Amino acid sequence: MHEDVPISLGECGRIFWRSKWGIGLFSIGCGAAALLVTFLMPAYFRASAVIRPETTDTSKVSGVLGSLASLGGVSLGPSKIEDLEVVLKSRNLTIRVFDNHELWAAVYPDRYDPATKRIRPGILERLRGGTSDPRPPGKWDSVEAAKDHLAVTTDRRTGTITVSFDARTPETAARIVDLYLDEGKSRLQEEALKRARQNKTFLFDQLQNMVDPIVRDRIYTTYGVEVEKEMLARNREQFGFILVDAPIPPIRRHSPKRLLTTLLAALTAAFLAYSYFLLRRSSAGSGA
């Protein structure tokens, strides 16, 4: 049985001073190795755009809230920032972007073969037991690509959303962000038009069965609001959201962050080396 031997703060300092060369060389070696690895990694550029939801005058809509509440089944108002965030983060939008614009060669230049239109599985997919033979890219490949390269952040204080994408070239990154915004606006427009048509159909059916003149007048007013919303939804440039900052090709790479990676690797190595010398000193003291 050996008793634990406490090490004072002064002893810790002396251990560090006696082992400074070993700690320093190990830290420098690990930092240099990390720096070399970052040079072997491909560079990525990040382009971003800032948007904010469209704001419309809801005074006309608020005057018929009572009739809508009594009728039920009619949706109101423009999309809020949360709804816009959900659309931009949705898997359906990502699949739509990749299916409509063939982005595989831009996102995976090392894995995708434009001649055969097939993509080689990644290392993780092979480790999970998948096949290593090239295959046509599917919906889940686009979802995984968005998970690795797409970022959608919301600033509720300013009411804005930042959409960014990482790609191998600055022009590709800016182009893909622009495609996400364009397809997102198209999806919002399609949903708004579909919603307005459904509301108009519902209100028209209610008019056929309504006898009370006061309620009929309210339904007519609500029907007029839906007609106005359908008309505004056809104005593509001003619908869904407003572009605050358009995506432009970046001039600096976003990753890998060589300096930060090297510094973190060196500090981690120094801590591990110092811990090793402390444990060795503690083991030697308890053995004595």
Rosetta silent file (secondary structure, phi, psi, omega in degrees, C-alpha in Angstrom):
SEQUENCE: MHEDVPISLGECGRIFWRSKWGIGLFSIGCGAAALLVTFLMPAYFRASAVIRPETTDTSKVSGVLGSLASLGGVSLGPSKIEDLEVVLKSRNLTIRVFDNHELWAAVYPDRYDPATKRIRPGILERLRGGTSDPRPPGKWDSVEAAKDHLAVTTDRRTGTITVSFDARTPETAARIVDLYLDEGKSRLQEEALKRARQNKTFLFDQLQNMVDPIVRDRIYTTYGVEVEKEMLARNREQFGFILVDAPIPPIRRHSPKRLLTTLLAALTAAFLAYSYFLLRRSSAGSGA
SCORE:     score description
SCORE:     0.000 S_00000001
   1 L     0.000  130.705  178.385    0.000    0.000    0.000 S_00000001
   2 L  -117.531  138.912  176.885    1.328    3.408   -0.990 S_00000001
   3 L   -85.894  149.093  176.392    0.085    6.722    0.325 S_00000001
   4 L   -68.495  136.783  179.727   -0.666    9.602   -2.025 S_00000001
   5 L  -105.727  111.211  179.467    2.097   12.177   -2.059 S_00000001
   6 L   -68.054  145.967  177.840    0.760   15.734   -2.418 S_00000001
   7 L  -114.130  121.944 -178.873    2.638   18.071   -4.765 S_00000001
   8 L   -74.607  168.686  179.131    2.780   21.712   -3.739 S_00000001
   9 H   -63.764  -38.743  177.378    2.446   24.626   -6.143 S_00000001
  10 H   -64.022  -38.988  177.458    6.146   25.337   -5.850 S_00000001
  11 H   -65.105  -36.879  176.910    6.967   21.738   -6.691 S_00000001
  12 H   -61.364  -42.325  178.456    4.699   21.978   -9.755 S_00000001
  13 H   -63.893  -40.458  179.438    6.657   25.001  -10.901 S_00000001
  14 H   -66.722  -36.968  177.728    9.983   23.235  -10.384 S_00000001
  15 H   -64.465  -41.380  178.299    8.736   20.199  -12.336 S_00000001
  16 H   -63.670  -42.147 -178.075    7.697   22.447  -15.176 S_00000001
  17 H   -67.132  -39.929  179.191   11.046   24.250  -15.194 S_00000001
  18 H   -69.089  -27.317 -176.027   13.046   21.027  -15.176 S_00000001
  19 L  -104.427   13.617 -172.574   10.880   19.598  -17.992 S_00000001
  20 H   -60.364  -37.256 -178.798   10.583   22.769  -20.041 S_00000001
  21 H   -69.282  -41.400  177.542   12.652   21.496  -22.937 S_00000001
  22 H   -64.706  -43.372  178.924   10.709   18.259  -23.238 S_00000001
  23 H   -64.223  -44.788 -177.901    7.381   20.085  -22.987 S_00000001
  24 H   -64.068  -44.235 -179.001    8.476   22.727  -25.468 S_00000001
  25 H   -66.264  -40.363  179.235    9.813   20.311  -28.065 S_00000001
  26 H   -65.966  -40.869  178.966    6.735   18.098  -27.850 S_00000001
  27 H   -64.565  -44.793  179.393    4.447   21.132  -28.134 S_00000001
  28 H   -64.379  -40.174  178.942    6.347   22.527  -31.131 S_00000001
  29 H   -62.470  -44.804  179.185    6.359   19.134  -32.830 S_00000001
  30 H   -66.779  -38.843  177.233    2.601   18.692  -32.442 S_00000001
  31 H   -63.428  -41.414  178.177    1.972   22.245  -33.604 S_00000001
  32 H   -65.255  -38.032  177.677    4.128   21.711  -36.691 S_00000001
  33 H   -65.178  -41.593  178.299    2.316   18.446  -37.453 S_00000001
  34 H   -64.303  -39.646  178.066   -1.055   20.181  -37.133 S_00000001
  35 H   -62.651  -41.631  178.711    0.128   22.982  -39.432 S_00000001
  36 H   -62.864  -40.504  179.646    1.248   20.431  -42.021 S_00000001
  37 H   -63.282  -40.832 -179.962   -2.141   18.704  -41.864 S_00000001
  38 H   -64.561  -31.916  177.023   -3.967   22.003  -42.459 S_00000001
  39 H   -70.798  -25.301  177.288   -1.862   22.600  -45.570 S_00000001
  40 H   -82.225  -17.961 -179.904   -2.968   19.201  -46.869 S_00000001
  41 L   -78.437  145.865  178.882   -6.639   20.001  -46.257 S_00000001
  42 L   -70.719  147.861  179.279   -8.644   21.678  -49.076 S_00000001
  43 L   -84.769  141.101  177.220   -9.454   25.368  -48.682 S_00000001
  44 E  -122.427  142.631  177.954  -13.072   26.473  -48.362 S_00000001
  45 E  -114.734  140.085 -177.660  -14.539   29.919  -48.992 S_00000001
  46 E  -113.205  121.987  172.269  -17.709   31.160  -47.290 S_00000001
  47 E  -108.780  147.516 -176.456  -20.179   33.494  -48.992 S_00000001
  48 E  -141.907  157.838  175.971  -23.172   34.867  -47.113 S_00000001
  49 E  -137.014  149.643  179.441  -26.300   36.921  -47.643 S_00000001
  50 E  -116.640  129.466  179.386  -28.510   38.792  -45.171 S_00000001
  51 E  -131.665  163.428  173.323  -32.280   38.887  -45.589 S_00000001
  52 E  -139.863  147.252 -178.228  -35.250   40.007  -43.546 S_00000001
  53 E   -61.598  149.366  176.425  -38.902   38.940  -43.812 S_00000001
  54 L   -67.841  136.571  176.794  -41.231   41.073  -45.832 S_00000001
  55 L  -112.387  126.650  179.484  -43.368   43.376  -43.686 S_00000001
  56 L  -120.735  161.374  179.346  -46.807   44.334  -44.927 S_00000001
  57 L   -74.665  114.294 -175.967  -49.505   46.578  -43.619 S_00000001
  58 L   -96.699   12.856 -177.830  -51.809   44.334  -41.578 S_00000001
  59 H   -65.001  -36.128  179.630  -54.426   47.020  -40.820 S_00000001
  60 H   -70.037  -36.512 -178.500  -56.765   45.630  -43.459 S_00000001
  61 H   -71.902  -38.033 -176.249  -56.363   42.116  -42.174 S_00000001
  62 H   -63.806  -24.956 -178.510  -56.849   43.025  -38.526 S_00000001
  63 L   -73.088  -13.688 -178.108  -60.317   44.409  -39.277 S_00000001
  64 L  -118.365   18.426 -178.743  -61.626   41.002  -40.269 S_00000001
  65 H   -62.242  -34.696 -179.251  -59.981   38.877  -37.595 S_00000001
  66 H   -64.209  -42.996  179.439  -63.331   38.237  -35.954 S_00000001
  67 H   -67.341  -37.690  177.803  -64.865   36.814  -39.073 S_00000001
  68 H   -65.004  -40.961  179.346  -61.824   34.634  -39.728 S_00000001
  69 H   -62.913  -37.195 -179.476  -61.892   33.305  -36.203 S_00000001
  70 H   -74.569  -31.874 -179.487  -65.566   32.420  -36.549 S_00000001
  71 H   -80.155  -45.928 -178.655  -65.095   30.768  -39.923 S_00000001
  72 L    75.244  154.639  177.193  -61.874   28.871  -39.216 S_00000001
  73 L    84.739    1.108 -179.639  -59.580   27.263  -41.727 S_00000001
  74 L  -110.880  126.054 -179.824  -58.263   30.551  -43.167 S_00000001
  75 L   -90.801  152.258 -172.984  -54.603   31.455  -42.620 S_00000001
  76 L  -121.701  154.232  160.723  -53.486   35.048  -42.125 S_00000001
  77 L    70.896  167.284  177.884  -50.573   37.358  -42.695 S_00000001
  78 L   -77.204  168.853  179.978  -47.064   37.062  -44.116 S_00000001
  79 L   -69.038  140.114  175.282  -44.483   34.611  -42.907 S_00000001
  80 L   -84.417  175.366 -177.236  -42.678   35.504  -39.697 S_00000001
  81 H   -64.274  -32.210  178.806  -38.944   35.221  -39.243 S_00000001
  82 H   -66.662  -40.803  179.293  -39.370   31.793  -37.650 S_00000001
  83 H   -64.814  -39.557  178.657  -41.301   30.503  -40.674 S_00000001
  84 H   -66.351  -37.717  177.979  -38.649   31.841  -43.036 S_00000001
  85 H   -64.101  -41.759  179.886  -35.919   30.200  -40.957 S_00000001
  86 H   -62.725  -41.240 -179.903  -37.715   26.849  -41.089 S_00000001
  87 H   -63.886  -45.151 -177.133  -38.010   27.034  -44.882 S_00000001
  88 H   -68.342  -27.438  179.756  -34.317   27.854  -45.387 S_00000001
  89 H   -91.292   -4.631 -172.649  -33.246   25.026  -43.069 S_00000001
  90 L   -71.875  148.731  176.501  -35.651   22.460  -44.507 S_00000001
  91 H   -67.978  -32.743 -179.375  -34.434   19.340  -46.250 S_00000001
  92 H   -62.403  -38.498  178.828  -37.000   19.854  -49.006 S_00000001
  93 H   -67.164  -42.411  178.093  -35.404   23.161  -50.009 S_00000001
  94 H   -61.669  -45.434  178.567  -31.923   21.609  -50.109 S_00000001
  95 H   -61.769  -38.568  178.762  -33.144   18.700  -52.243 S_00000001
  96 H   -64.427  -42.795 -179.564  -34.882   21.171  -54.538 S_00000001
  97 H   -63.815  -46.386 -177.069  -31.725   23.260  -54.961 S_00000001
  98 H   -71.141  -36.451 -179.448  -29.501   20.267  -55.743 S_00000001
  99 H   -70.376  -35.968 -175.215  -32.021   18.591  -58.050 S_00000001
 100 H   -83.951  -18.897 -171.027  -32.708   21.732  -60.079 S_00000001
 101 H  -128.762    2.846  173.485  -29.143   22.984  -60.448 S_00000001
 102 L    49.349   69.647 -175.662  -26.776   19.955  -60.446 S_00000001
 103 L   -96.851    7.707 -172.655  -24.334   21.194  -57.809 S_00000001
 104 H   -64.679  -41.658 -179.588  -22.504   17.947  -57.229 S_00000001
 105 H   -66.400  -29.147  179.663  -19.405   18.832  -59.249 S_00000001
 106 H   -79.424  -36.834 -176.851  -19.131   22.171  -57.399 S_00000001
 107 H   -84.387  -38.357 -178.711  -19.646   20.762  -53.893 S_00000001
 108 L  -123.440   68.810 -177.886  -17.733   17.475  -54.319 S_00000001
 109 L   -66.203  -24.071 -178.435  -15.120   18.090  -57.046 S_00000001
 110 L   -88.153  -16.110 -174.438  -12.926   15.240  -55.759 S_00000001
 111 L  -113.247  -21.423 -174.763  -15.702   12.646  -55.507 S_00000001
 112 E   -99.896  135.873  179.044  -18.113   13.414  -58.348 S_00000001
 113 E  -108.192  106.935 -178.629  -17.492   12.362  -61.951 S_00000001
 114 L   -61.983  -26.975 -177.669  -19.457   14.592  -64.380 S_00000001
 115 L   -68.025  -45.500 -178.843  -18.956   12.107  -67.218 S_00000001
 116 L   -96.191   -9.416 -176.735  -20.706    9.217  -65.475 S_00000001
 117 L    55.498   42.439  177.880  -22.805   11.404  -63.095 S_00000001
 118 E  -126.495  153.547 -177.891  -21.749    9.193  -60.204 S_00000001
 119 E  -122.809  137.896  177.338  -20.270   10.018  -56.810 S_00000001
 120 L   -80.470  136.564  178.924  -17.794    8.000  -54.791 S_00000001
 121 L   -61.715  149.627  178.215  -18.906    7.253  -51.206 S_00000001
 122 L   -77.386  174.223 -177.242  -17.110    9.115  -48.446 S_00000001
 123 H   -64.007  -43.672 -178.871  -14.834    7.575  -45.843 S_00000001
 124 H   -62.884  -38.485  178.882  -17.510    7.569  -43.116 S_00000001
 125 H   -65.208  -37.622  177.681  -19.982    5.839  -45.400 S_00000001
 126 H   -67.753  -39.425  179.814  -17.429    3.135  -46.164 S_00000001
 127 H   -66.134  -29.675  178.591  -16.660    2.654  -42.472 S_00000001
 128 L   -77.757    2.439  175.777  -20.362    2.191  -41.758 S_00000001
 129 L   100.222    9.186  179.036  -20.359   -0.790  -44.064 S_00000001
 130 L   -78.013  170.353  179.782  -21.511    0.835  -47.283 S_00000001
 131 L   -76.223  154.331  178.652  -20.256   -0.027  -50.720 S_00000001
 132 L   -99.838    1.215 -179.838  -17.216    1.707  -52.160 S_00000001
 133 L   -77.781  142.312  176.493  -18.484    1.630  -55.758 S_00000001
 134 L   -60.359  147.868 -177.325  -19.526    4.963  -57.345 S_00000001
 135 E  -146.422  159.948  176.113  -23.283    5.546  -57.450 S_00000001
 136 L   -65.785  137.208  179.106  -25.704    8.233  -58.607 S_00000001
 137 L   -66.917  143.044 -178.413  -26.123   10.912  -55.910 S_00000001
 138 L  -116.230 -171.386 -177.823  -29.411   10.815  -54.038 S_00000001
 139 H   -64.341  -39.336 -178.475  -31.511   13.042  -51.823 S_00000001
 140 H   -69.824  -24.836  174.952  -29.615   12.134  -48.673 S_00000001
 141 H   -65.945  -40.157  177.036  -26.352   13.139  -50.318 S_00000001
 142 H   -67.756  -36.945  177.554  -27.698   16.658  -50.784 S_00000001
 143 H   -64.216  -42.639  178.093  -28.918   16.700  -47.177 S_00000001
 144 H   -65.811  -37.133  177.606  -25.470   15.657  -45.948 S_00000001
 145 H   -63.186  -42.005  178.211  -23.835   18.301  -48.131 S_00000001
 146 H   -67.035  -35.582  178.892  -26.050   20.989  -46.616 S_00000001
 147 H   -63.352  -33.718 -177.858  -25.304   19.712  -43.124 S_00000001
 148 H   -85.930  -29.690 -168.623  -21.577   20.159  -43.752 S_00000001
 149 H  -121.144  -20.172 -176.857  -21.566   23.416  -45.743 S_00000001
 150 E   -94.882  139.671  176.384  -24.820   25.357  -45.214 S_00000001
 151 E  -136.554  129.394  177.192  -25.385   27.672  -42.241 S_00000001
 152 E  -126.144  113.358 -178.132  -28.577   29.610  -41.440 S_00000001
 153 E  -120.052  144.432 -176.473  -28.401   31.922  -38.421 S_00000001
 154 E  -117.684  132.823  174.019  -31.110   34.211  -37.087 S_00000001
 155 E  -111.576   96.383 -176.022  -30.675   37.529  -35.310 S_00000001
 156 L   -73.058  -17.287  177.151  -34.031   38.174  -33.670 S_00000001
 157 L   -68.182  -41.916  178.782  -32.844   41.503  -32.264 S_00000001
 158 L   -97.412   -8.942 -179.733  -32.524   42.959  -35.756 S_00000001
 159 L    71.650   33.320 -178.391  -35.035   40.626  -37.398 S_00000001
 160 E  -122.590  159.339  177.320  -32.560   39.360  -40.004 S_00000001
 161 E  -126.919  133.096  177.591  -31.378   35.954  -41.226 S_00000001
 162 E  -106.468  124.412  178.195  -27.883   35.196  -42.518 S_00000001
 163 E  -112.085  123.837 -178.976  -27.540   32.403  -45.089 S_00000001
 164 E  -134.813  154.933  179.867  -24.001   31.193  -45.833 S_00000001
 165 E  -144.020  139.366  178.682  -22.431   28.342  -47.762 S_00000001
 166 E  -100.755  131.104  179.207  -18.867   26.968  -47.878 S_00000001
 167 E  -143.356  170.512 -176.389  -17.410   25.926  -51.231 S_00000001
 168 L   -71.341  -28.903  179.838  -14.045   25.305  -52.849 S_00000001
 169 L  -123.502  150.332 -179.805  -14.101   28.538  -54.879 S_00000001
 170 H   -61.356  -39.340 -178.786  -15.425   31.996  -53.942 S_00000001
 171 H   -65.727  -38.704  179.517  -17.640   32.206  -57.035 S_00000001
 172 H   -65.904  -41.768  179.563  -19.236   28.831  -56.313 S_00000001
 173 H   -60.893  -45.746  179.458  -20.015   29.786  -52.715 S_00000001
 174 H   -65.715  -38.260 -179.333  -21.740   33.020  -53.766 S_00000001
 175 H   -65.580  -41.888 -178.071  -23.658   31.250  -56.538 S_00000001
 176 H   -68.198  -38.744  175.770  -25.021   28.539  -54.235 S_00000001
 177 H   -60.317  -43.463  178.988  -26.195   31.098  -51.659 S_00000001
 178 H   -63.080  -37.430  177.752  -27.990   32.948  -54.446 S_00000001
 179 H   -66.384  -39.652  177.258  -29.615   29.686  -55.582 S_00000001
 180 H   -61.621  -42.449  179.395  -30.853   28.978  -52.044 S_00000001
 181 H   -66.150  -41.933 -178.610  -32.433   32.424  -51.866 S_00000001
 182 H   -65.652  -46.593  179.727  -34.015   32.086  -55.296 S_00000001
 183 H   -69.567  -34.057  176.274  -35.453   28.621  -54.640 S_00000001
 184 H   -63.818  -41.268  177.420  -36.565   29.671  -51.149 S_00000001
 185 H   -65.480  -38.998  178.476  -38.491   32.614  -52.613 S_00000001
 186 H   -62.962  -41.893  179.831  -40.046   30.320  -55.210 S_00000001
 187 H   -66.688  -42.405  177.357  -41.210   27.904  -52.544 S_00000001
 188 H   -61.911  -40.373 -179.969  -42.659   30.709  -50.400 S_00000001
 189 H   -65.440  -44.485  179.340  -44.440   32.130  -53.434 S_00000001
 190 H   -62.139  -42.650 -179.950  -45.910   28.771  -54.403 S_00000001
 191 H   -66.806  -38.630  179.979  -47.148   28.135  -50.860 S_00000001
 192 H   -66.422  -42.275  178.504  -48.671   31.629  -50.595 S_00000001
 193 H   -64.812  -41.979  178.370  -50.508   31.269  -53.898 S_00000001
 194 H   -63.735  -42.147  179.718  -51.780   27.832  -52.929 S_00000001
 195 H   -65.058  -41.622 -179.616  -52.907   29.106  -49.513 S_00000001
 196 H   -65.876  -39.940  178.656  -54.696   32.117  -51.026 S_00000001
 197 H   -65.153  -41.912  178.658  -56.529   29.925  -53.558 S_00000001
 198 H   -64.020  -40.836  178.455  -57.616   27.508  -50.852 S_00000001
 199 H   -65.143  -39.795  178.527  -58.851   30.375  -48.678 S_00000001
 200 H   -63.976  -41.656  178.196  -60.768   31.886  -51.582 S_00000001
 201 H   -63.055  -43.180  179.328  -62.419   28.547  -52.320 S_00000001
 202 H   -62.898  -45.219 -178.881  -63.363   28.113  -48.671 S_00000001
 203 H   -66.706  -38.485  178.629  -64.797   31.634  -48.410 S_00000001
 204 H   -63.543  -40.919  176.923  -66.711   31.259  -51.661 S_00000001
 205 H   -63.199  -36.742  178.527  -68.335   28.064  -50.369 S_00000001
 206 H   -66.940  -35.164  179.384  -69.307   29.877  -47.180 S_00000001
 207 H   -64.402  -33.744 -179.226  -70.959   32.643  -49.181 S_00000001
 208 H   -66.622  -26.586 -175.364  -73.216   30.136  -50.922 S_00000001
 209 H  -107.714   -0.299 -175.304  -74.620   28.935  -47.601 S_00000001
 210 L   -96.453  132.879 -179.551  -74.659   32.182  -45.618 S_00000001
 211 L  -107.860  -35.422 -178.137  -77.918   34.097  -45.224 S_00000001
 212 L   -60.022  121.639 -177.450  -77.061   36.657  -42.545 S_00000001
 213 H   -66.183  -32.414  179.928  -76.191   39.914  -44.407 S_00000001
 214 H   -66.899  -45.107  179.589  -73.726   41.077  -41.733 S_00000001
 215 H   -67.493  -37.538  178.258  -71.749   37.856  -41.889 S_00000001
 216 H   -62.551  -37.996  178.660  -71.906   37.896  -45.699 S_00000001
 217 H   -65.041  -39.906  176.846  -70.424   41.397  -45.692 S_00000001
 218 H   -64.847  -38.626  179.749  -67.571   40.219  -43.478 S_00000001
 219 H   -66.448  -40.992  176.348  -66.940   37.256  -45.761 S_00000001
 220 H   -59.045  -42.415  178.863  -66.817   39.548  -48.781 S_00000001
 221 H   -62.659  -44.361  179.326  -64.274   41.728  -46.980 S_00000001
 222 H   -65.440  -38.143  177.525  -62.166   38.698  -46.106 S_00000001
 223 H   -62.520  -39.208  177.033  -62.442   37.415  -49.678 S_00000001
 224 H   -63.212  -37.677  176.875  -61.123   40.753  -50.915 S_00000001
 225 H   -63.258  -41.027  179.824  -58.136   40.446  -48.565 S_00000001
 226 H   -66.940  -36.651  176.249  -57.345   37.011  -49.987 S_00000001
 227 H   -63.482  -40.886  178.757  -57.549   38.358  -53.529 S_00000001
 228 H   -65.879  -41.137  179.164  -55.112   41.114  -52.565 S_00000001
 229 H   -64.519  -38.375  177.667  -52.735   38.618  -50.940 S_00000001
 230 H   -65.966  -38.300  179.763  -52.796   36.449  -54.088 S_00000001
 231 H   -67.161  -42.948  179.476  -52.032   39.482  -56.229 S_00000001
 232 H   -67.129  -32.501  179.389  -49.124   40.552  -54.017 S_00000001
 233 H   -65.939  -22.940  178.987  -47.736   37.010  -54.008 S_00000001
 234 L   -77.456  -14.376  176.384  -47.335   37.231  -57.780 S_00000001
 235 L   -83.489   89.534 -170.373  -44.912   40.130  -57.330 S_00000001
 236 H   -62.683  -39.278 -174.462  -41.839   37.922  -57.007 S_00000001
 237 H   -65.075  -30.681 -175.529  -39.278   40.662  -56.413 S_00000001
 238 H  -110.700   15.983 -175.903  -41.045   42.036  -53.335 S_00000001
 239 L  -107.857  148.805  172.106  -42.462   38.814  -51.909 S_00000001
 240 L    86.073  -63.330  179.520  -41.317   36.585  -49.065 S_00000001
 241 E  -156.499  163.677  179.595  -38.244   38.473  -47.909 S_00000001
 242 E  -110.388  131.421 -179.716  -36.117   41.499  -48.661 S_00000001
 243 E   -81.178  113.205  179.908  -32.464   41.079  -49.588 S_00000001
 244 E   -85.199  -51.284  177.447  -30.394   43.281  -47.277 S_00000001
 245 E  -127.557  119.645  179.536  -26.901   42.111  -48.329 S_00000001
 246 L   -76.414  151.662  178.158  -26.440   40.152  -51.545 S_00000001
 247 L   -71.218  132.881  176.354  -23.904   37.294  -51.652 S_00000001
 248 L  -128.059  149.493  179.595  -20.545   38.281  -53.125 S_00000001
 249 L   -60.955  127.697  179.612  -17.468   36.082  -53.697 S_00000001
 250 L   -72.265  158.239  179.566  -15.189   36.259  -50.619 S_00000001
 251 L  -103.076  -10.980  179.011  -11.550   37.267  -50.947 S_00000001
 252 L  -125.611  147.850  177.883  -10.236   35.178  -48.016 S_00000001
 253 L   -70.848  153.072  178.497  -10.655   31.520  -47.241 S_00000001
 254 L   -95.176  -35.054  179.198  -12.850   30.527  -44.322 S_00000001
 255 E  -151.224  156.932   -1.155  -11.206   27.221  -43.485 S_00000001
 256 L   -75.985  150.229  177.199   -8.946   25.604  -42.521 S_00000001
 257 L   -88.021   93.733 -170.603   -7.892   28.109  -39.866 S_00000001
 258 H   -66.071  -47.212 -177.386   -4.204   27.274  -39.829 S_00000001
 259 H   -63.147  -46.053 -179.224   -3.012   29.635  -37.104 S_00000001
 260 H   -64.950  -43.171  179.865   -5.802   28.726  -34.685 S_00000001
 261 H   -63.082  -42.395  179.281   -5.424   24.994  -35.334 S_00000001
 262 H   -64.313  -43.105 -179.590   -1.652   25.152  -34.811 S_00000001
 263 H   -64.725  -44.485  179.206   -2.009   27.134  -31.592 S_00000001
 264 H   -64.234  -40.553  179.012   -4.636   24.801  -30.149 S_00000001
 265 H   -64.250  -41.888 -179.422   -2.575   21.735  -31.040 S_00000001
 266 H   -66.546  -43.569  179.575    0.559   23.213  -29.433 S_00000001
 267 H   -65.794  -40.737  178.084   -1.257   24.205  -26.226 S_00000001
 268 H   -64.133  -41.679  178.222   -2.959   20.818  -25.957 S_00000001
 269 H   -64.538  -39.907  178.310    0.356   19.043  -26.471 S_00000001
 270 H   -63.253  -41.107  178.573    2.025   21.220  -23.803 S_00000001
 271 H   -64.252  -43.830 -179.480   -0.734   20.400  -21.327 S_00000001
 272 H   -65.403  -40.727  179.590   -0.499   16.668  -22.022 S_00000001
 273 H   -65.207  -43.996  178.740    3.293   16.687  -21.725 S_00000001
 274 H   -63.366  -39.418  177.076    3.187   18.613  -18.451 S_00000001
 275 H   -62.682  -37.561  178.763    0.523   16.215  -17.113 S_00000001
 276 H   -62.860  -45.412 -179.514    2.784   13.304  -18.020 S_00000001
 277 H   -66.859  -34.981  176.781    5.728   14.742  -16.047 S_00000001
 278 H   -65.601  -44.845 -179.716    3.468   15.469  -13.056 S_00000001
 279 H   -65.231  -37.839  178.591    2.098   11.926  -13.050 S_00000001
 280 H   -65.706  -39.873  177.496    5.588   10.480  -13.352 S_00000001
 281 H   -66.791  -39.274  179.241    6.770   12.605  -10.411 S_00000001
 282 H   -67.019  -39.621  178.465    3.743   11.585   -8.367 S_00000001
 283 H   -66.092  -39.973  179.214    4.304    7.880   -9.154 S_00000001
 284 H   -65.549  -39.690  178.963    7.972    8.150   -8.235 S_00000001
 285 H   -67.279  -40.855  179.604    7.130    9.858   -4.936 S_00000001
 286 H   -70.247  -32.887  178.819    4.482    7.299   -3.966 S_00000001
 287 H   -68.426  -33.835  178.108    6.816    4.422   -4.908 S_00000001
 288 L   -69.524    0.000    0.000    9.507    5.821   -2.633 S_00000001
